[in-house]
């Protein structure tokens, strides 16, 4: 009998044949990535150093930017302050519609660049005279004197403004009105004083020091080269020649005569001149009234109330405001910084 072919039998689960026929299972878990080796210590140090340098550079750039912005703001503030100062100087005080007494103060030394300079006083006087509501102008004086040039300029301007505007001018002396200050006061129509005020000192001086005797005792030789016979005139380390002394005295006498002429023109017949009037002496207010150097006793309020008949007093004095003081200080400080920068900068050769 021939053998019959047998039908294939199903493989049992778990048998080797079944396992070989099953497809491979795909896992959802990510494949493990092999870890990178840690960089060496030298590479870490370089990276840290580069980071520090980068941050330092950024900080320097920020600081430089802040300085530039700060400097620009400072310049802007300076320009604003200067504009404020210039506009404030050019603008006249607001005119008062009601009748009043205009007051201009002459306080301290009469000299260029100060509050009582001819520039400041004359500018205030012009505004006061031009105000139609001002019934009169009062000079409130408290000054020991100063430059005869500045005083002469103020005196001339008062005389011009009086003739132009036909307004009376009165001088009220508080503590002191001596020398150049009295030169200013005599331009007024009347002078009012306190009985204890100091008035006068109608004279001119030129002072200095001489060290020639001391230098001879110490064995110090003055080596001065000049081009011009009188170029060393008034040098404190050189003896004064008689010719130079006579020349200086002649100049002082001429200025003194100008002062005397202004006093006589201002006081006129009221002046009771004597041998001491123009000697440089000063007197009390009571003596000044007796000698015709002043007219009567009276304060600013008295003159406004009783003489001008306008009790309201408006101050036209030009004084430095906060903006001007700040501008001067800022300008001086900025100039000092520039000067230091110039000194530290390399010189061109």
VOKOLMI-896551 format. One record per residue (C-alpha): x, y, z. Coordinates in pm, 1 decimal, decimal comma. Layout:
N
xx: X&yy: Y&zz: Z
...
***
This chain:
349
xx: 0,0&yy: 0,0&zz: 0,0
xx: 125,5&yy: 335,3&zz: -80,5
xx: 155,0&yy: 582,2&zz: 196,7
xx: -102,9&yy: 867,4&zz: 179,7
xx: 26,7&yy: 1219,2&zz: 214,8
xx: -63,4&yy: 1366,0&zz: 546,6
xx: -214,5&yy: 1716,7&zz: 584,5
xx: -2,7&yy: 1969,8&zz: 766,0
xx: -89,4&yy: 2010,2&zz: 1122,8
xx: -132,2&yy: 2347,1&zz: 1286,8
xx: 160,2&yy: 2443,8&zz: 1498,5
xx: 101,7&yy: 2480,1&zz: 1860,8
xx: 136,7&yy: 2816,3&zz: 2015,4
xx: 474,7&yy: 2868,0&zz: 2181,9
xx: 651,6&yy: 2629,5&zz: 1961,1
xx: 974,4&yy: 2735,9&zz: 1794,4
xx: 811,5&yy: 2747,7&zz: 1454,7
xx: 540,8&yy: 2985,3&zz: 1575,1
xx: 793,2&yy: 3216,9&zz: 1734,9
xx: 990,1&yy: 3230,3&zz: 1413,7
xx: 682,2&yy: 3323,4&zz: 1214,8
xx: 561,9&yy: 3609,4&zz: 1444,4
xx: 657,1&yy: 3969,9&zz: 1331,1
xx: 891,4&yy: 4167,2&zz: 1556,4
xx: 720,7&yy: 4387,1&zz: 1817,6
xx: 776,4&yy: 4767,6&zz: 1784,9
xx: 831,6&yy: 4945,1&zz: 2121,8
xx: 693,3&yy: 5293,7&zz: 2191,2
xx: 985,5&yy: 5389,4&zz: 2426,3
xx: 1249,2&yy: 5618,6&zz: 2270,1
xx: 1572,7&yy: 5463,4&zz: 2180,8
xx: 1850,4&yy: 5526,9&zz: 2428,9
xx: 2085,4&yy: 5803,9&zz: 2313,5
xx: 2442,2&yy: 5749,5&zz: 2406,4
xx: 2560,5&yy: 6023,2&zz: 2652,7
xx: 2827,7&yy: 6269,1&zz: 2537,6
xx: 3148,8&yy: 6273,1&zz: 2730,2
xx: 3197,9&yy: 6572,6&zz: 2968,2
xx: 3422,9&yy: 6844,2&zz: 2822,5
xx: 3767,9&yy: 6870,6&zz: 2971,4
xx: 3836,3&yy: 7123,6&zz: 3250,6
xx: 4041,1&yy: 7347,8&zz: 3017,7
xx: 3743,0&yy: 7387,9&zz: 2780,5
xx: 3513,3&yy: 7482,9&zz: 3070,3
xx: 3759,0&yy: 7749,8&zz: 3189,4
xx: 3781,2&yy: 7904,3&zz: 2841,4
xx: 3402,1&yy: 7912,8&zz: 2809,0
xx: 3367,1&yy: 8080,3&zz: 3151,4
xx: 3633,9&yy: 8336,9&zz: 3065,1
xx: 3466,9&yy: 8420,5&zz: 2733,4
xx: 3132,6&yy: 8467,0&zz: 2907,4
xx: 3287,4&yy: 8701,0&zz: 3164,4
xx: 3457,0&yy: 8904,5&zz: 2890,9
xx: 3133,0&yy: 8929,5&zz: 2698,1
xx: 2940,5&yy: 9049,8&zz: 3004,9
xx: 3218,0&yy: 9298,0&zz: 3091,4
xx: 3205,4&yy: 9440,6&zz: 2738,2
xx: 2827,8&yy: 9476,5&zz: 2757,9
xx: 2855,3&yy: 9656,0&zz: 3093,1
xx: 3114,9&yy: 9894,2&zz: 2955,5
xx: 2893,6&yy: 9970,4&zz: 2658,4
xx: 2598,9&yy: 10037,0&zz: 2887,9
xx: 2806,5&yy: 10269,9&zz: 3107,5
xx: 2941,0&yy: 10454,8&zz: 2804,1
xx: 2586,9&yy: 10495,3&zz: 2674,6
xx: 2472,3&yy: 10628,1&zz: 3012,1
xx: 2758,1&yy: 10879,7&zz: 3019,1
xx: 2674,5&yy: 11001,3&zz: 2669,6
xx: 2309,7&yy: 11038,8&zz: 2756,9
xx: 2395,4&yy: 11214,4&zz: 3082,3
xx: 2629,1&yy: 11456,2&zz: 2904,3
xx: 2362,8&yy: 11532,2&zz: 2646,5
xx: 2107,3&yy: 11597,3&zz: 2918,7
xx: 2354,1&yy: 11822,0&zz: 3101,3
xx: 2416,9&yy: 12023,6&zz: 2785,6
xx: 2045,0&yy: 12046,7&zz: 2722,7
xx: 1986,3&yy: 12169,4&zz: 3076,9
xx: 2267,4&yy: 12422,7&zz: 3043,3
xx: 2122,8&yy: 12557,6&zz: 2719,1
xx: 1777,5&yy: 12581,0&zz: 2875,2
xx: 1916,1&yy: 12770,5&zz: 3174,6
xx: 2111,9&yy: 13009,2&zz: 2952,2
xx: 1804,8&yy: 13073,1&zz: 2738,9
xx: 1606,3&yy: 13140,4&zz: 3053,8
xx: 1871,8&yy: 13383,5&zz: 3174,9
xx: 1894,2&yy: 13569,1&zz: 2844,0
xx: 1519,0&yy: 13593,1&zz: 2803,1
xx: 1484,4&yy: 13701,9&zz: 3164,9
xx: 1742,0&yy: 13974,6&zz: 3112,9
xx: 1582,6&yy: 14104,4&zz: 2797,0
xx: 1232,2&yy: 14106,0&zz: 2940,0
xx: 1129,4&yy: 14416,8&zz: 3130,6
xx: 939,0&yy: 14392,3&zz: 3457,7
xx: 565,7&yy: 14393,3&zz: 3424,0
xx: 444,6&yy: 14749,2&zz: 3438,1
xx: 224,5&yy: 14841,3&zz: 3731,4
xx: -94,6&yy: 15010,5&zz: 3620,9
xx: -140,9&yy: 15206,1&zz: 3943,8
xx: 80,3&yy: 15500,3&zz: 4041,6
xx: 386,6&yy: 15393,3&zz: 4238,6
xx: 737,7&yy: 15490,5&zz: 4342,6
xx: 1011,2&yy: 15323,9&zz: 4139,0
xx: 1310,1&yy: 15213,5&zz: 4345,8
xx: 1658,1&yy: 15119,9&zz: 4220,2
xx: 1906,3&yy: 14989,3&zz: 4475,9
xx: 2278,0&yy: 15073,2&zz: 4466,6
xx: 2426,2&yy: 14830,0&zz: 4717,8
xx: 2784,0&yy: 14722,0&zz: 4774,0
xx: 3091,7&yy: 14811,5&zz: 4577,0
xx: 3035,7&yy: 15001,3&zz: 4254,9
xx: 3245,8&yy: 14802,2&zz: 4009,9
xx: 3214,1&yy: 14615,3&zz: 3679,6
xx: 3049,1&yy: 14275,7&zz: 3700,7
xx: 2883,3&yy: 14341,6&zz: 4036,4
xx: 2525,0&yy: 14418,7&zz: 4129,2
xx: 2604,2&yy: 14790,4&zz: 4153,1
xx: 2783,2&yy: 14811,6&zz: 3818,6
xx: 2693,3&yy: 15083,0&zz: 3572,0
xx: 2551,3&yy: 14822,4&zz: 3334,9
xx: 2307,8&yy: 14682,0&zz: 3591,1
xx: 2207,9&yy: 15012,6&zz: 3752,5
xx: 2158,9&yy: 15199,9&zz: 3425,3
xx: 1948,9&yy: 14918,3&zz: 3279,6
xx: 1721,4&yy: 14928,2&zz: 3585,3
xx: 1700,8&yy: 15306,6&zz: 3569,0
xx: 1592,4&yy: 15301,5&zz: 3205,7
xx: 1308,7&yy: 15059,9&zz: 3278,0
xx: 1199,2&yy: 15262,2&zz: 3581,9
xx: 1192,9&yy: 15591,1&zz: 3391,0
xx: 1005,6&yy: 15439,7&zz: 3097,6
xx: 726,0&yy: 15306,0&zz: 3317,7
xx: 443,5&yy: 15559,0&zz: 3280,3
xx: 296,6&yy: 15462,3&zz: 3618,0
xx: 618,0&yy: 15547,1&zz: 3804,4
xx: 572,6&yy: 15891,5&zz: 3960,3
xx: 939,2&yy: 15925,1&zz: 4059,5
xx: 1259,4&yy: 15724,6&zz: 4081,8
xx: 1434,4&yy: 15669,1&zz: 4415,0
xx: 1796,4&yy: 15556,6&zz: 4441,9
xx: 1834,5&yy: 15350,0&zz: 4759,7
xx: 2206,9&yy: 15375,5&zz: 4832,3
xx: 2418,5&yy: 15173,0&zz: 5072,7
xx: 2769,4&yy: 15163,5&zz: 4930,1
xx: 3124,7&yy: 15251,1&zz: 5040,0
xx: 3214,9&yy: 15358,0&zz: 4687,1
xx: 3416,6&yy: 15199,9&zz: 4412,3
xx: 3513,0&yy: 15286,6&zz: 4057,5
xx: 3491,1&yy: 15654,7&zz: 3957,5
xx: 3440,1&yy: 15541,5&zz: 3598,7
xx: 3133,3&yy: 15334,0&zz: 3685,9
xx: 2998,2&yy: 15610,8&zz: 3910,9
xx: 3046,4&yy: 15869,5&zz: 3637,3
xx: 2858,4&yy: 15652,7&zz: 3389,1
xx: 2564,8&yy: 15618,9&zz: 3630,1
xx: 2567,1&yy: 15990,8&zz: 3703,4
xx: 2559,1&yy: 16076,3&zz: 3332,4
xx: 2273,6&yy: 15833,4&zz: 3265,4
xx: 2063,4&yy: 15975,6&zz: 3549,7
xx: 2105,1&yy: 16327,5&zz: 3413,3
xx: 2008,7&yy: 16211,5&zz: 3064,0
xx: 1699,5&yy: 16019,6&zz: 3180,3
xx: 1580,3&yy: 16309,6&zz: 3396,2
xx: 1591,6&yy: 16546,0&zz: 3101,1
xx: 1426,7&yy: 16294,0&zz: 2869,2
xx: 1137,1&yy: 16176,6&zz: 3088,5
xx: 1088,6&yy: 16482,3&zz: 3311,9
xx: 1064,3&yy: 16269,7&zz: 3626,7
xx: 1211,2&yy: 16361,2&zz: 3964,8
xx: 1489,6&yy: 16150,5&zz: 4113,9
xx: 1557,3&yy: 16117,7&zz: 4485,6
xx: 1848,4&yy: 15952,6&zz: 4666,2
xx: 1786,4&yy: 15781,6&zz: 5000,8
xx: 2101,2&yy: 15692,5&zz: 5193,8
xx: 2089,1&yy: 15410,3&zz: 5445,4
xx: 2418,7&yy: 15317,5&zz: 5615,9
xx: 2689,4&yy: 15455,4&zz: 5387,4
xx: 2717,7&yy: 15676,2&zz: 5081,5
xx: 3087,4&yy: 15748,2&zz: 5036,6
xx: 3321,2&yy: 15831,0&zz: 4750,9
xx: 3185,1&yy: 15688,0&zz: 4421,7
xx: 2845,3&yy: 15625,6&zz: 4583,4
xx: 2815,3&yy: 15997,3&zz: 4662,0
xx: 2923,4&yy: 16063,0&zz: 4301,2
xx: 2603,7&yy: 15879,8&zz: 4203,4
xx: 2385,8&yy: 16044,0&zz: 4468,4
xx: 2457,0&yy: 16402,2&zz: 4361,8
xx: 2273,0&yy: 16337,2&zz: 4032,7
xx: 1946,3&yy: 16320,4&zz: 4231,3
xx: 1720,6&yy: 16620,7&zz: 4280,1
xx: 1725,1&yy: 16570,9&zz: 4658,3
xx: 1929,0&yy: 16355,2&zz: 4897,8
xx: 1769,3&yy: 16207,3&zz: 5210,8
xx: 1978,1&yy: 16059,7&zz: 5491,4
xx: 1952,6&yy: 15916,2&zz: 5837,9
xx: 2113,5&yy: 16129,8&zz: 6103,2
xx: 2374,8&yy: 15856,4&zz: 6160,9
xx: 2449,1&yy: 15777,6&zz: 5796,6
xx: 2806,5&yy: 15810,2&zz: 5668,3
xx: 2825,2&yy: 16059,9&zz: 5380,4
xx: 3102,2&yy: 16220,5&zz: 5177,4
xx: 3461,7&yy: 16110,4&zz: 5119,5
xx: 3489,4&yy: 16327,1&zz: 4808,9
xx: 3834,3&yy: 16221,8&zz: 4698,6
xx: 4032,5&yy: 15978,2&zz: 4483,2
xx: 4300,8&yy: 15731,5&zz: 4584,4
xx: 4541,1&yy: 15486,3&zz: 4426,7
xx: 4690,5&yy: 15236,4&zz: 4667,9
xx: 4957,2&yy: 14968,4&zz: 4656,7
xx: 5262,4&yy: 14831,2&zz: 4836,8
xx: 5637,2&yy: 14868,4&zz: 4804,7
xx: 5885,2&yy: 14597,3&zz: 4905,7
xx: 6214,9&yy: 14747,7&zz: 4793,6
xx: 6354,1&yy: 14804,7&zz: 5145,9
xx: 6269,3&yy: 14452,2&zz: 5257,4
xx: 6422,2&yy: 14306,8&zz: 4942,6
xx: 6746,0&yy: 14494,3&zz: 5006,2
xx: 6764,3&yy: 14359,3&zz: 5361,1
xx: 6705,2&yy: 14005,4&zz: 5241,3
xx: 6951,7&yy: 14038,5&zz: 4957,3
xx: 6686,1&yy: 13981,8&zz: 4691,2
xx: 6752,3&yy: 14138,1&zz: 4353,4
xx: 6461,8&yy: 14239,2&zz: 4131,8
xx: 6526,9&yy: 14143,0&zz: 3769,9
xx: 6272,5&yy: 14320,1&zz: 3552,3
xx: 6314,8&yy: 14385,5&zz: 3181,9
xx: 6086,7&yy: 14639,1&zz: 3014,2
xx: 6049,9&yy: 14810,0&zz: 2679,5
xx: 5937,9&yy: 15160,3&zz: 2764,2
xx: 6069,6&yy: 15403,8&zz: 3021,9
xx: 5758,8&yy: 15396,4&zz: 3240,2
xx: 5640,0&yy: 15039,5&zz: 3183,0
xx: 5745,6&yy: 14939,1&zz: 3535,2
xx: 5554,6&yy: 15226,9&zz: 3690,9
xx: 5376,9&yy: 15124,7&zz: 4015,6
xx: 5568,8&yy: 14795,1&zz: 4025,5
xx: 5574,7&yy: 14707,4&zz: 4400,2
xx: 5924,3&yy: 14555,8&zz: 4376,5
xx: 6084,2&yy: 14859,4&zz: 4213,6
xx: 6139,0&yy: 15207,7&zz: 4359,5
xx: 5907,2&yy: 15478,3&zz: 4228,6
xx: 6077,7&yy: 15759,7&zz: 4045,5
xx: 5982,1&yy: 16118,8&zz: 4130,8
xx: 5872,4&yy: 16177,0&zz: 3773,9
xx: 5636,9&yy: 15877,2&zz: 3787,2
xx: 5499,4&yy: 15982,3&zz: 4123,7
xx: 5425,1&yy: 16331,7&zz: 3990,2
xx: 5251,4&yy: 16184,6&zz: 3684,9
xx: 5026,8&yy: 15958,6&zz: 3896,8
xx: 4941,3&yy: 16248,0&zz: 4126,8
xx: 4849,7&yy: 16465,9&zz: 3830,6
xx: 4613,8&yy: 16196,3&zz: 3703,9
xx: 4449,0&yy: 16160,8&zz: 4047,7
xx: 4405,6&yy: 16536,8&zz: 4074,2
xx: 4232,2&yy: 16543,1&zz: 3737,8
xx: 3986,4&yy: 16269,9&zz: 3838,3
xx: 3930,4&yy: 16453,0&zz: 4167,8
xx: 3837,2&yy: 16770,6&zz: 3981,6
xx: 3586,9&yy: 16570,3&zz: 3773,9
xx: 3432,0&yy: 16446,6&zz: 4099,4
xx: 3419,1&yy: 16798,6&zz: 4243,6
xx: 3256,8&yy: 16933,4&zz: 3928,1
xx: 2984,3&yy: 16665,3&zz: 3949,9
xx: 2917,1&yy: 16752,0&zz: 4315,7
xx: 2893,0&yy: 17123,0&zz: 4244,6
xx: 2666,4&yy: 17067,3&zz: 3946,3
xx: 2437,5&yy: 16840,9&zz: 4145,1
xx: 2419,6&yy: 17034,4&zz: 4469,6
xx: 2442,0&yy: 17388,8&zz: 4331,3
xx: 2376,7&yy: 17668,6&zz: 4579,3
xx: 2274,0&yy: 17422,6&zz: 4852,3
xx: 2637,7&yy: 17322,1&zz: 4901,5
xx: 2807,2&yy: 17511,8&zz: 5185,7
xx: 3161,8&yy: 17468,2&zz: 5068,9
xx: 3455,5&yy: 17500,1&zz: 5306,9
xx: 3818,5&yy: 17396,6&zz: 5315,3
xx: 3734,3&yy: 17037,6&zz: 5413,9
xx: 3445,6&yy: 16974,0&zz: 5175,4
xx: 3656,8&yy: 16813,7&zz: 4902,7
xx: 3939,2&yy: 16687,4&zz: 5122,6
xx: 3819,7&yy: 16327,2&zz: 5136,2
xx: 3662,8&yy: 16354,9&zz: 5481,9
xx: 3329,5&yy: 16189,6&zz: 5554,0
xx: 3053,8&yy: 16308,9&zz: 5783,9
xx: 2748,0&yy: 16186,9&zz: 5965,9
xx: 2407,6&yy: 16237,8&zz: 5810,7
xx: 2338,8&yy: 16527,2&zz: 6045,1
xx: 2666,7&yy: 16699,5&zz: 5950,1
xx: 2595,3&yy: 16634,9&zz: 5582,6
xx: 2261,9&yy: 16817,4&zz: 5608,4
xx: 2429,7&yy: 17106,7&zz: 5786,7
xx: 2693,1&yy: 17138,9&zz: 5513,1
xx: 2451,2&yy: 17105,3&zz: 5224,0
xx: 2579,2&yy: 16762,8&zz: 5117,3
xx: 2228,2&yy: 16629,4&zz: 5185,6
xx: 1886,3&yy: 16791,4&zz: 5207,2
xx: 1694,9&yy: 16636,9&zz: 5495,8
xx: 1629,2&yy: 16327,1&zz: 5700,3
xx: 1404,8&yy: 16062,0&zz: 5556,9
xx: 1369,0&yy: 15693,1&zz: 5474,5
xx: 1248,8&yy: 15522,6&zz: 5157,3
xx: 895,6&yy: 15489,3&zz: 5290,9
xx: 892,3&yy: 15854,3&zz: 5398,9
xx: 997,8&yy: 15973,3&zz: 5053,3
xx: 741,1&yy: 15753,1&zz: 4879,1
xx: 461,6&yy: 15861,0&zz: 5111,3
xx: 535,7&yy: 16229,7&zz: 5175,2
xx: 743,2&yy: 16345,6&zz: 4879,4
xx: 636,2&yy: 16133,4&zz: 4582,9
xx: 279,7&yy: 16082,9&zz: 4715,0
xx: 279,2&yy: 15723,5&zz: 4594,0
xx: 314,6&yy: 15477,7&zz: 4881,7
xx: 339,2&yy: 15169,1&zz: 4661,7
xx: 707,7&yy: 15095,4&zz: 4601,9
xx: 822,7&yy: 14883,4&zz: 4309,6
xx: 1178,1&yy: 14749,3&zz: 4304,0
xx: 1340,0&yy: 14771,7&zz: 3958,4
xx: 1683,5&yy: 14659,2&zz: 4075,2
xx: 1846,2&yy: 14395,2&zz: 3857,7
xx: 1958,6&yy: 14108,6&zz: 4076,5
xx: 2102,3&yy: 13770,2&zz: 3990,2
xx: 1833,3&yy: 13505,4&zz: 3999,4
xx: 1876,3&yy: 13136,7&zz: 4069,2
xx: 1914,1&yy: 13057,9&zz: 3700,0
xx: 2199,4&yy: 13305,0&zz: 3657,4
xx: 2384,7&yy: 13171,5&zz: 3961,2
xx: 2343,0&yy: 12813,3&zz: 3840,8
xx: 2455,1&yy: 12909,3&zz: 3492,2
xx: 2768,7&yy: 13075,5&zz: 3626,4
xx: 2853,6&yy: 12782,5&zz: 3849,3
xx: 2785,9&yy: 12529,1&zz: 3575,5
xx: 2987,3&yy: 12733,0&zz: 3328,5
xx: 3278,7&yy: 12763,3&zz: 3569,8
xx: 3272,3&yy: 12391,4&zz: 3647,4
xx: 3248,4&yy: 12296,8&zz: 3280,1
xx: 3532,5&yy: 12534,5&zz: 3196,9
xx: 3746,9&yy: 12373,9&zz: 3465,1
xx: 3677,6&yy: 12028,9&zz: 3319,8
xx: 3775,4&yy: 12150,1&zz: 2973,5
xx: 4091,2&yy: 12309,6&zz: 3110,4
xx: 4193,4&yy: 11985,4&zz: 3279,4
xx: 4121,2&yy: 11793,5&zz: 2962,9
xx: 4341,0&yy: 12031,6&zz: 2766,7
xx: 4623,3&yy: 11988,0&zz: 3014,3
xx: 4598,7&yy: 11609,4&zz: 3007,1
xx: 4569,1&yy: 11584,5&zz: 2628,5
xx: 4890,9&yy: 11505,7&zz: 2441,7
xx: 5053,0&yy: 11810,7&zz: 2289,9
xx: 5107,4&yy: 11840,1&zz: 1916,6
xx: 5473,8&yy: 11884,2&zz: 1830,8
***
